Amino acid sequence: MSQRKPSRMSHWSSSARVLEPHAAGVDIGSTEIYVAVPADRDPHPVRRFGAFTRELEQLADWLKQCGIETVAMESTGVFWIPLFQILEDRGFRVCLVNARHVKNVPGRKTDVADCQWLQYLHAVGLLRASHRPPQTLCALRSLGRHRESLVQMAAVHIQHVQKALDQMNIQLHHVISEITGTTGLAIVEAVLAGERNPKRLARLRDPRIAASEATVAAALIGDYRPEHLFVLRQSLQAYRQYQSWIAECDIEIERLLGKLESRLEPDQKLLSPPKDRHKPRRNEPRFDLRTYLYRIFGVDLTEVPGVNSLTAHTLLTEVGPDLHKFPNAAAFASWLGLCPHNRISGGQILSVRTRKVVNRLAVALRMAAQSLHRSQSYLGQYFRRLRTRLGAPAAITAAAHKLARVLYHIVTTRQPYDESGFA
């Protein structure tokens, strides 16, 4: 049931020009939602609703009765998602805003005042909507973030495996590069099967590893304790379970990628083999992600030094295949928080630090920038030159900024990456 709340709009100026006369404001919480409409639409323009689905439907019905066309709400946690989807399905134009951009006057922090403040700002056109991709991309984004969480949890269990081995003084990590490789898993499985002879365990090593069989055997002489073997067994089982879930997630992601529209021209050439051939990374998807991204973007983003398929996939899920929503590359870099945020007062520059933003694409571009330290390309030289002059943190940010501009250019123009155009 909705409850009426008193209106307190009198302390805000009514002289501002109204650009959205049919606007409402919503303050969202985990258990209750406050909604404000223009004062002339209802005798009680502020109402409180619960968070159950039936009450969200009642909220949408009331907004329809009041003649509301657009609704402003803050992106509070994940509580906004159910209401956003219901209002969008009902035909409302929803303006999702960053809570940092709509702070109220100090000393007036109540749920009623918040929803009225949102309604007022939206009515006079002072709110900037956050980017919300179409539903297909939202589903792809959710799966991509879920996959990232699965990868992180799998890594946690590998740490447990490593800890159990250390507690038994099995120095396997000193003679092989990774526990989850062919040699590491074969030896751990044999240990769990009851094998304790270090020489027989060392024969399981892959011939390609640098350490000799004698060195591996010496590293496998340990103090095998039942409690540590129990932890080792459960941790390895958990790791394999997460790997199976990641494989299932890859199947679903591939299915959704197949539904996205192709941007390839009829006469466009097929995707050429990658220039830098490398062995598959441990957490790479189990399908040809590069080909799907080439079809969706209409250009191969992995030709850009430092950008791999996972980086391009993050661009797709966080922004989408069309970057024309940003007027230019500078606006795109600003949205990512990768350009200087100049603060000037009294004619003096107070700060040029980048803005603090929570953006997964910005994180992915920073990681891509770090991989340029050995690249022989122009971008690699650019990164190393800045690292020498400014230090690693500033160089990473500047290189990520450069990558953002390069990606914006080739996605919007659909022209293959040409290093001479950015040198």
C-alpha positions as CSV (number, residue, x, y, z in Angstrom):
1,M,0.0,0.0,0.0
2,S,1.2,3.5,-0.8
3,Q,1.4,6.1,1.9
4,R,1.0,9.8,1.3
5,K,3.7,12.2,2.5
6,P,3.6,16.0,2.9
7,S,5.1,18.0,0.2
8,R,8.0,20.4,1.0
9,M,8.7,22.0,-2.4
10,S,8.2,25.6,-1.3
11,H,11.8,26.2,-0.4
12,W,12.9,25.6,-4.0
13,S,12.6,28.3,-6.6
14,S,9.7,28.1,-8.9
15,S,11.1,30.7,-11.3
16,A,13.4,28.3,-13.1
17,R,12.3,27.3,-16.6
18,V,10.6,23.9,-16.7
19,L,11.9,21.7,-19.5
20,E,10.3,18.4,-18.4
21,P,6.8,19.3,-17.1
22,H,5.8,15.6,-16.9
23,A,8.7,14.5,-14.7
24,A,8.8,12.5,-11.5
25,G,11.6,11.8,-9.0
26,V,12.2,8.5,-7.2
27,D,14.3,7.9,-4.1
28,I,15.1,4.2,-3.9
29,G,15.9,2.1,-0.8
30,S,16.1,-1.6,0.0
31,T,12.7,-1.8,1.6
32,E,10.8,1.4,0.6
33,I,10.6,3.8,-2.3
34,Y,9.6,7.5,-2.2
35,V,8.1,9.1,-5.3
36,A,7.4,12.8,-6.1
37,V,5.3,14.2,-8.9
38,P,4.5,17.8,-9.8
39,A,2.3,19.4,-7.2
40,D,-0.6,20.0,-9.6
41,R,-0.9,16.3,-10.5
42,D,-2.2,14.9,-7.2
43,P,-3.4,16.3,-3.8
44,H,-0.6,14.3,-2.2
45,P,2.3,14.6,-4.7
46,V,4.7,12.5,-2.6
47,R,4.0,8.8,-1.8
48,R,5.8,5.9,-0.3
49,F,5.7,2.4,-1.8
50,G,7.2,-0.9,-0.7
51,A,9.8,-2.8,-2.6
52,F,7.7,-5.8,-3.5
53,T,6.9,-6.3,-7.2
54,R,3.1,-5.8,-6.7
55,E,3.8,-2.4,-5.1
56,L,6.2,-1.5,-7.9
57,E,3.4,-2.2,-10.3
58,Q,1.1,0.1,-8.2
59,L,3.8,2.8,-8.4
60,A,3.8,2.6,-12.2
61,D,0.0,2.7,-12.3
62,W,0.0,5.9,-10.1
63,L,2.6,7.6,-12.3
64,K,0.4,6.8,-15.4
65,Q,-2.6,8.3,-13.6
66,C,-0.6,11.5,-12.9
67,G,0.4,11.8,-16.6
68,I,4.1,11.3,-15.9
69,E,6.3,10.6,-19.0
70,T,9.8,10.6,-17.6
71,V,11.2,9.5,-14.2
72,A,14.5,10.3,-12.6
73,M,16.2,7.9,-10.1
74,E,19.6,7.4,-8.5
75,S,21.6,4.3,-9.4
76,T,21.5,3.0,-5.8
77,G,23.3,-0.4,-5.5
78,V,21.2,-2.9,-7.5
79,F,17.9,-1.8,-5.9
80,W,17.0,0.4,-8.9
81,I,17.1,-2.4,-11.4
82,P,13.6,-4.0,-10.8
83,L,11.9,-0.6,-10.8
84,F,13.9,0.6,-13.8
85,Q,12.8,-2.5,-15.9
86,I,9.2,-2.2,-14.9
87,L,9.0,1.5,-15.7
88,E,10.8,1.0,-19.0
89,D,8.4,-1.8,-20.0
90,R,5.5,0.5,-19.2
91,G,6.8,3.1,-21.7
92,F,8.3,5.6,-19.3
93,R,11.5,7.4,-20.2
94,V,13.8,6.6,-17.2
95,C,16.7,8.9,-16.4
96,L,19.2,7.0,-14.3
97,V,21.6,9.4,-12.6
98,N,24.8,9.1,-10.6
99,A,24.2,9.9,-6.9
100,R,27.3,12.0,-6.8
101,H,25.7,14.5,-9.3
102,V,22.5,15.2,-7.3
103,K,23.6,16.0,-3.8
104,N,21.1,18.0,-1.9
105,V,21.6,21.1,0.3
106,P,23.4,20.1,3.5
107,G,21.1,19.5,6.5
108,R,18.1,18.5,4.5
109,K,18.7,14.8,4.0
110,T,15.4,12.9,4.1
111,D,13.8,10.5,1.7
112,V,10.9,12.9,1.0
113,A,13.3,15.8,0.3
114,D,15.5,13.5,-1.9
115,C,12.7,12.4,-4.2
116,Q,11.4,16.0,-4.5
117,W,14.9,17.3,-5.2
118,L,15.3,14.7,-8.0
119,Q,11.9,15.7,-9.4
120,Y,12.9,19.4,-9.4
121,L,16.3,18.9,-11.0
122,H,14.8,16.6,-13.7
123,A,12.0,19.1,-14.4
124,V,14.4,22.0,-15.0
125,G,16.7,19.8,-17.1
126,L,19.7,19.7,-14.8
127,L,20.2,15.9,-14.7
128,R,22.5,13.9,-17.0
129,A,21.4,10.4,-17.6
130,S,23.9,7.6,-17.1
131,H,24.6,5.2,-20.0
132,R,22.2,2.2,-20.0
133,P,22.8,-0.2,-23.0
134,P,19.9,-2.2,-24.6
135,Q,18.6,-5.3,-22.9
136,T,20.7,-7.8,-25.0
137,L,23.9,-6.0,-24.0
138,C,22.7,-5.8,-20.4
139,A,22.4,-9.6,-20.3
140,L,25.8,-9.9,-21.9
141,R,27.2,-7.5,-19.4
142,S,25.7,-9.5,-16.5
143,L,27.2,-12.7,-17.8
144,G,30.6,-11.1,-18.4
145,R,30.7,-9.8,-14.8
146,H,29.5,-13.1,-13.5
147,R,32.3,-14.9,-15.4
148,E,34.8,-12.5,-14.0
149,S,33.6,-13.3,-10.5
150,L,33.9,-17.0,-11.2
151,V,37.5,-16.5,-12.4
152,Q,38.4,-14.7,-9.2
153,M,36.8,-17.4,-7.1
154,A,38.7,-20.1,-9.0
155,A,41.9,-18.1,-8.3
156,V,41.1,-18.1,-4.6
157,H,40.9,-21.9,-4.5
158,I,44.2,-22.2,-6.3
159,Q,45.7,-20.0,-3.5
160,H,44.3,-22.6,-1.1
161,V,46.0,-25.4,-3.1
162,Q,49.3,-23.5,-3.0
163,K,49.0,-22.9,0.8
164,A,48.3,-26.6,1.5
165,L,51.4,-27.5,-0.6
166,D,53.5,-25.0,1.3
167,Q,52.4,-26.3,4.7
168,M,53.6,-29.7,3.6
169,N,56.8,-28.2,2.3
170,I,56.2,-29.3,-1.2
171,Q,58.1,-26.6,-3.2
172,L,56.3,-27.3,-6.5
173,H,55.9,-23.6,-7.3
174,H,59.7,-23.1,-7.3
175,V,60.2,-25.5,-10.2
176,I,57.2,-24.9,-12.4
177,S,55.6,-21.7,-13.5
178,E,52.0,-22.4,-12.5
179,I,50.2,-25.0,-10.4
180,T,47.3,-25.2,-12.9
181,G,49.5,-26.2,-15.8
182,T,49.9,-29.7,-17.2
183,T,52.7,-30.7,-14.9
184,G,51.3,-29.1,-11.8
185,L,47.8,-30.7,-12.0
186,A,49.3,-34.1,-12.9
187,I,51.5,-34.1,-9.8
188,V,48.8,-32.8,-7.5
189,E,46.4,-35.4,-8.7
190,A,49.0,-38.2,-8.2
191,V,49.7,-36.9,-4.7
192,L,45.9,-37.0,-3.9
193,A,45.8,-40.6,-5.4
194,G,48.3,-41.7,-2.8
195,E,51.7,-41.4,-4.6
196,R,54.5,-40.2,-2.3
197,N,57.6,-41.3,-4.1
198,P,59.3,-38.1,-5.4
199,K,61.0,-39.8,-8.3
200,R,57.8,-41.3,-9.7
201,L,56.1,-38.0,-9.2
202,A,58.9,-36.1,-11.0
203,R,58.4,-38.4,-14.0
204,L,55.0,-36.7,-14.6
205,R,56.7,-33.4,-15.5
206,D,56.2,-32.1,-19.0
207,P,59.5,-32.3,-21.0
208,R,59.1,-28.6,-21.9
209,I,59.7,-27.3,-18.4
210,A,63.1,-25.9,-17.6
211,A,63.7,-27.7,-14.3
212,S,65.3,-31.1,-14.5
213,E,63.7,-34.3,-13.2
214,A,66.1,-34.4,-10.3
215,T,65.2,-30.8,-9.3
216,V,61.5,-31.5,-9.4
217,A,62.0,-34.7,-7.3
218,A,63.9,-32.7,-4.7
219,A,61.1,-30.2,-4.5
220,L,58.5,-32.9,-4.0
221,I,60.0,-34.3,-0.8
222,G,57.6,-33.1,1.8
223,D,55.8,-33.7,5.1
224,Y,52.5,-35.1,4.0
225,R,49.8,-34.5,6.7
226,P,46.2,-35.8,6.4
227,E,44.7,-32.4,7.4
228,H,46.6,-30.6,4.6
229,L,45.8,-33.3,2.1
230,F,42.2,-32.9,3.0
231,V,42.4,-29.2,2.3
232,L,44.3,-29.8,-0.9
233,R,41.7,-32.2,-2.2
234,Q,38.7,-29.9,-1.5
235,S,40.5,-26.9,-2.9
236,L,41.3,-28.7,-6.1
237,Q,37.7,-30.0,-6.4
238,A,36.4,-26.5,-5.9
239,Y,38.8,-25.1,-8.6
240,R,37.6,-27.7,-11.1
241,Q,34.0,-26.9,-10.2
242,Y,34.5,-23.3,-10.9
243,Q,36.3,-24.1,-14.2
244,S,33.2,-26.1,-15.3
245,W,30.9,-23.2,-14.4
246,I,33.2,-20.9,-16.4
247,A,32.8,-23.2,-19.4
248,E,29.0,-23.2,-19.0
249,C,29.1,-19.4,-18.8
250,D,31.2,-19.2,-22.0
251,I,28.5,-21.3,-23.8
252,E,25.8,-18.8,-22.8
253,I,28.0,-15.8,-23.7
254,E,28.6,-17.3,-27.1
255,R,24.9,-17.8,-27.6
256,L,24.2,-14.1,-26.8
257,L,27.0,-12.9,-29.0
258,G,25.5,-14.8,-31.9
259,K,22.3,-12.7,-31.5
260,L,24.0,-9.3,-32.0
261,E,23.8,-7.6,-35.3
262,S,26.7,-7.9,-37.7
263,R,28.4,-4.6,-38.8
264,L,30.5,-6.2,-41.6
265,E,30.0,-4.9,-45.1
266,P,29.1,-7.5,-47.8
267,D,32.4,-7.1,-49.5
268,Q,34.5,-6.8,-46.3
269,K,37.4,-9.3,-46.2
270,L,37.5,-12.1,-43.7
271,L,39.3,-11.9,-40.4
272,S,43.0,-12.5,-40.9
273,P,45.0,-14.7,-38.4
274,P,46.3,-12.7,-35.4
275,K,49.8,-11.2,-35.8
276,D,50.9,-12.1,-32.4
277,R,50.3,-15.9,-31.9
278,H,50.4,-16.9,-28.3
279,K,49.3,-19.9,-26.4
280,P,45.8,-19.6,-25.0
281,R,45.8,-17.9,-21.6
282,R,44.4,-19.7,-18.7
283,N,41.2,-17.6,-18.4
284,E,40.5,-17.0,-22.1
285,P,37.0,-18.0,-23.3
286,R,36.6,-21.4,-24.8
287,F,35.4,-20.2,-28.1
288,D,36.7,-17.8,-30.9
289,L,35.8,-14.6,-29.2
290,R,37.9,-12.5,-31.6
291,T,35.8,-13.6,-34.6
292,Y,32.5,-12.7,-32.9
293,L,33.9,-9.2,-31.9
294,Y,35.1,-8.6,-35.5
295,R,31.6,-9.3,-36.8
296,I,29.9,-7.1,-34.2
297,F,32.3,-4.1,-34.4
298,G,33.0,-4.4,-38.1
299,V,36.8,-4.0,-37.4
300,D,39.4,-6.0,-35.6
301,L,40.2,-4.2,-32.3
302,T,42.9,-6.7,-31.4
303,E,45.2,-5.2,-34.0
304,V,45.7,-2.4,-31.5
305,P,48.9,-3.2,-29.4
306,G,47.9,-4.2,-25.8
307,V,44.2,-4.9,-26.7
308,N,43.2,-8.5,-26.6
309,S,39.9,-10.2,-27.0
310,L,38.9,-9.8,-23.4
311,T,39.6,-6.0,-23.5
312,A,37.5,-5.7,-26.6
313,H,34.7,-7.8,-25.0
314,T,34.7,-5.4,-22.0
315,L,34.3,-2.5,-24.4
316,L,31.3,-4.2,-26.0
317,T,29.6,-5.1,-22.7
318,E,30.2,-1.8,-20.9
319,V,29.5,0.6,-23.8
320,G,28.3,-1.3,-26.8
321,P,29.3,-1.5,-30.5
322,D,28.3,2.1,-31.2
323,L,30.4,4.9,-29.7
324,H,28.7,7.8,-31.4
325,K,26.8,8.4,-28.2
326,F,30.0,10.3,-27.2
327,P,30.4,13.4,-29.4
328,N,34.2,12.9,-29.6
329,A,37.2,11.0,-28.3
330,A,37.7,13.5,-25.5
331,A,34.2,13.0,-24.2
332,F,34.8,9.2,-24.2
333,A,38.1,9.6,-22.3
334,S,36.4,11.9,-19.8
335,W,33.6,9.4,-19.2
336,L,36.3,6.8,-18.5
337,G,38.0,9.1,-16.0
338,L,41.3,8.9,-18.0
339,C,41.9,12.5,-18.7
340,P,42.9,15.4,-16.4
341,H,40.1,16.9,-14.3
342,N,41.2,20.5,-14.0
343,R,40.1,22.4,-10.9
344,I,40.7,26.1,-11.2
345,S,39.9,28.8,-8.6
346,G,41.0,32.4,-8.6
347,G,42.9,31.9,-11.8
348,Q,45.1,29.2,-10.2
349,I,45.1,25.5,-11.1
350,L,44.4,23.6,-7.9
351,S,44.5,20.1,-9.3
352,V,44.8,18.2,-12.5
353,R,44.2,14.7,-11.2
354,T,41.9,12.4,-13.0
355,R,38.4,11.9,-11.6
356,K,37.6,9.0,-9.4
357,V,35.3,6.8,-11.4
358,V,34.1,3.2,-11.1
359,N,34.4,1.9,-14.6
360,R,35.4,-1.6,-15.6
361,L,36.4,-0.5,-19.1
362,A,38.8,2.0,-17.6
363,V,40.3,-0.8,-15.5
364,A,40.6,-3.0,-18.6
365,L,42.4,-0.2,-20.5
366,R,44.8,0.4,-17.7
367,M,45.7,-3.3,-17.7
368,A,46.1,-3.2,-21.5
369,A,48.4,-0.1,-21.0
370,Q,50.6,-2.1,-18.6
371,S,51.1,-4.8,-21.2
372,L,52.8,-2.2,-23.6
373,H,56.0,-2.1,-21.6
374,R,57.6,-4.7,-24.0
375,S,55.8,-3.8,-27.1
376,Q,57.9,-2.6,-30.0
377,S,55.1,-0.5,-31.5
378,Y,54.7,3.2,-31.3
379,L,52.3,2.8,-28.3
380,G,55.0,0.8,-26.5
381,Q,57.6,3.5,-27.1
382,Y,55.1,6.1,-25.9
383,F,54.5,4.2,-22.7
384,R,58.2,3.6,-22.0
385,R,59.0,7.3,-22.7
386,L,56.4,8.5,-20.3
387,R,57.3,5.9,-17.6
388,T,60.9,7.2,-17.6
389,R,59.8,10.8,-17.3
390,L,56.6,10.6,-15.1
391,G,56.7,7.3,-13.4
392,A,54.7,4.1,-13.9
393,P,51.3,5.3,-12.5
394,A,51.1,8.4,-14.6
395,A,52.4,6.5,-17.7
396,I,49.7,3.8,-17.3
397,T,47.0,6.4,-17.1
398,A,48.3,8.3,-20.1
399,A,48.7,5.2,-22.2
400,A,45.2,4.0,-21.3
401,H,44.0,7.5,-22.4
402,K,45.8,7.0,-25.7
403,L,44.2,3.5,-26.1
404,A,40.8,4.9,-25.4
405,R,41.2,7.5,-28.2
406,V,42.5,4.9,-30.6
407,L,39.6,2.6,-29.9
408,Y,37.1,5.4,-30.3
409,H,38.6,6.3,-33.7
410,I,38.6,2.9,-35.2
411,V,35.2,1.9,-33.8
412,T,33.5,5.0,-35.1
413,T,35.2,5.0,-38.5
414,R,35.4,1.2,-38.8
415,Q,38.9,1.7,-40.3
416,P,41.6,-0.9,-39.5
417,Y,44.2,0.2,-37.0
418,D,47.1,2.0,-38.7
419,E,49.9,3.0,-36.4
420,S,51.1,5.8,-38.7
421,G,47.8,7.7,-38.1
422,F,48.5,7.9,-34.3
423,A,52.2,8.4,-34.2
